[in-house]
């Protein structure tokens, strides 16, 4: 069983659809009711659910840095710049991460796409 993803509200819906077509376990902020929540709430919610956040929001980089500095733990974040990756590449790289990485490896880690 691979890693589970929590998709931030600013991610293109085609990425979520493509991941689901490939059998990746994903839930979106909208589906979970956190689409209007602050980013730190989203990060905590994903961590509580044992999921890795995928986001294209640079604010998450600041939040994870602050959490790491203060010793606060999170499940992991995968970040891609809005214009820095294609939909297909995001799907491919995220699928690879979910298959190759474990929860312990992703804990408190921020990974940047493309790989």
C-alpha beads as a LAMMPS data file, in Angstrom:
LAMMPS data file: protein, C-alpha beads

115 atoms
114 bonds

1 atom types
1 bond types

-500.0 500.0 xlo xhi
-500.0 500.0 ylo yhi
-500.0 500.0 zlo zhi

Masses

1 110.0

Atoms # bond

1 1 1 0.000 0.000 0.000
2 1 1 1.467 3.340 -1.064
3 1 1 1.436 6.738 0.513
4 1 1 -1.856 8.601 0.565
5 1 1 -2.100 12.150 -0.741
6 1 1 -4.020 15.185 0.456
7 1 1 -4.454 17.587 -2.467
8 1 1 -4.456 21.306 -1.693
9 1 1 -7.238 23.434 -3.180
10 1 1 -4.938 25.293 -5.577
11 1 1 -3.926 22.139 -7.516
12 1 1 -5.373 21.586 -10.997
13 1 1 -8.221 19.052 -10.912
14 1 1 -6.670 17.096 -13.796
15 1 1 -3.798 16.105 -11.528
16 1 1 -6.215 14.612 -9.010
17 1 1 -8.143 12.808 -11.752
18 1 1 -4.949 11.439 -13.300
19 1 1 -3.709 10.142 -9.956
20 1 1 -7.018 8.422 -9.298
21 1 1 -6.913 6.788 -12.728
22 1 1 -3.554 5.325 -11.707
23 1 1 -4.934 3.996 -8.428
24 1 1 -3.314 6.543 -6.112
25 1 1 -5.294 7.182 -2.916
26 1 1 -6.088 10.907 -2.909
27 1 1 -8.468 13.190 -1.085
28 1 1 -8.872 16.878 -1.865
29 1 1 -9.326 19.776 0.515
30 1 1 -12.725 20.355 -1.046
31 1 1 -13.825 16.780 -0.402
32 1 1 -12.609 17.013 3.195
33 1 1 -14.138 20.438 3.830
34 1 1 -10.867 22.305 4.356
35 1 1 -10.800 24.232 1.070
36 1 1 -11.355 27.512 2.954
37 1 1 -9.102 26.640 5.889
38 1 1 -5.740 28.239 6.629
39 1 1 -2.761 26.344 5.285
40 1 1 -1.522 25.299 8.725
41 1 1 -4.934 23.725 9.383
42 1 1 -4.674 21.838 6.086
43 1 1 -1.190 20.593 6.950
44 1 1 -2.334 19.427 10.384
45 1 1 -5.464 17.759 8.971
46 1 1 -3.456 15.862 6.352
47 1 1 -0.969 14.754 9.002
48 1 1 -3.783 13.615 11.293
49 1 1 -5.149 11.510 8.416
50 1 1 -1.726 10.011 7.646
51 1 1 -1.569 11.770 4.278
52 1 1 1.063 13.768 2.423
53 1 1 0.080 17.237 1.208
54 1 1 0.580 18.050 -2.458
55 1 1 0.484 21.788 -3.008
56 1 1 1.530 24.488 -5.410
57 1 1 1.205 27.201 -2.756
58 1 1 4.537 28.717 -1.683
59 1 1 3.064 29.547 1.741
60 1 1 3.459 25.867 2.629
61 1 1 7.230 26.247 2.326
62 1 1 7.161 28.966 4.991
63 1 1 4.816 26.992 7.229
64 1 1 6.847 23.779 7.067
65 1 1 10.017 25.737 7.799
66 1 1 8.408 27.285 10.875
67 1 1 7.066 23.908 12.011
68 1 1 10.481 22.277 11.631
69 1 1 12.155 25.107 13.561
70 1 1 9.661 24.776 16.410
71 1 1 9.830 20.968 16.488
72 1 1 6.245 20.514 15.288
73 1 1 5.870 17.398 13.154
74 1 1 3.936 16.878 9.927
75 1 1 3.381 14.001 7.543
76 1 1 5.239 15.480 4.594
77 1 1 4.711 17.941 1.766
78 1 1 5.300 17.688 -1.956
79 1 1 5.575 21.083 -3.629
80 1 1 5.579 22.109 -7.286
81 1 1 5.583 25.629 -8.685
82 1 1 2.455 26.504 -10.668
83 1 1 4.351 27.064 -13.901
84 1 1 7.242 24.745 -13.101
85 1 1 5.657 21.405 -14.005
86 1 1 3.200 19.943 -16.488
87 1 1 0.098 18.074 -15.388
88 1 1 1.498 14.827 -16.802
89 1 1 4.841 15.249 -15.054
90 1 1 3.108 16.029 -11.747
91 1 1 1.007 12.880 -12.029
92 1 1 4.027 10.741 -12.913
93 1 1 6.232 12.125 -10.151
94 1 1 3.516 11.936 -7.481
95 1 1 2.703 8.359 -8.411
96 1 1 6.399 7.481 -8.123
97 1 1 6.650 9.126 -4.696
98 1 1 3.586 7.268 -3.394
99 1 1 5.011 3.949 -4.586
100 1 1 8.645 4.442 -3.601
101 1 1 8.494 6.336 -0.305
102 1 1 7.204 5.281 3.086
103 1 1 5.502 7.310 5.800
104 1 1 8.636 7.322 7.949
105 1 1 10.723 8.635 5.037
106 1 1 8.254 11.422 4.220
107 1 1 7.720 12.597 7.804
108 1 1 8.818 16.232 8.179
109 1 1 10.128 16.243 4.616
110 1 1 9.418 18.761 1.861
111 1 1 9.980 17.334 -1.614
112 1 1 10.045 19.514 -4.718
113 1 1 8.728 18.535 -8.147
114 1 1 9.748 17.869 -10.819
115 1 1 11.961 15.089 -9.499

Bonds

1 1 1 2
2 1 2 3
3 1 3 4
4 1 4 5
5 1 5 6
6 1 6 7
7 1 7 8
8 1 8 9
9 1 9 10
10 1 10 11
11 1 11 12
12 1 12 13
13 1 13 14
14 1 14 15
15 1 15 16
16 1 16 17
17 1 17 18
18 1 18 19
19 1 19 20
20 1 20 21
21 1 21 22
22 1 22 23
23 1 23 24
24 1 24 25
25 1 25 26
26 1 26 27
27 1 27 28
28 1 28 29
29 1 29 30
30 1 30 31
31 1 31 32
32 1 32 33
33 1 33 34
34 1 34 35
35 1 35 36
36 1 36 37
37 1 37 38
38 1 38 39
39 1 39 40
40 1 40 41
41 1 41 42
42 1 42 43
43 1 43 44
44 1 44 45
45 1 45 46
46 1 46 47
47 1 47 48
48 1 48 49
49 1 49 50
50 1 50 51
51 1 51 52
52 1 52 53
53 1 53 54
54 1 54 55
55 1 55 56
56 1 56 57
57 1 57 58
58 1 58 59
59 1 59 60
60 1 60 61
61 1 61 62
62 1 62 63
63 1 63 64
64 1 64 65
65 1 65 66
66 1 66 67
67 1 67 68
68 1 68 69
69 1 69 70
70 1 70 71
71 1 71 72
72 1 72 73
73 1 73 74
74 1 74 75
75 1 75 76
76 1 76 77
77 1 77 78
78 1 78 79
79 1 79 80
80 1 80 81
81 1 81 82
82 1 82 83
83 1 83 84
84 1 84 85
85 1 85 86
86 1 86 87
87 1 87 88
88 1 88 89
89 1 89 90
90 1 90 91
91 1 91 92
92 1 92 93
93 1 93 94
94 1 94 95
95 1 95 96
96 1 96 97
97 1 97 98
98 1 98 99
99 1 99 100
100 1 100 101
101 1 101 102
102 1 102 103
103 1 103 104
104 1 104 105
105 1 105 106
106 1 106 107
107 1 107 108
108 1 108 109
109 1 109 110
110 1 110 111
111 1 111 112
112 1 112 113
113 1 113 114
114 1 114 115
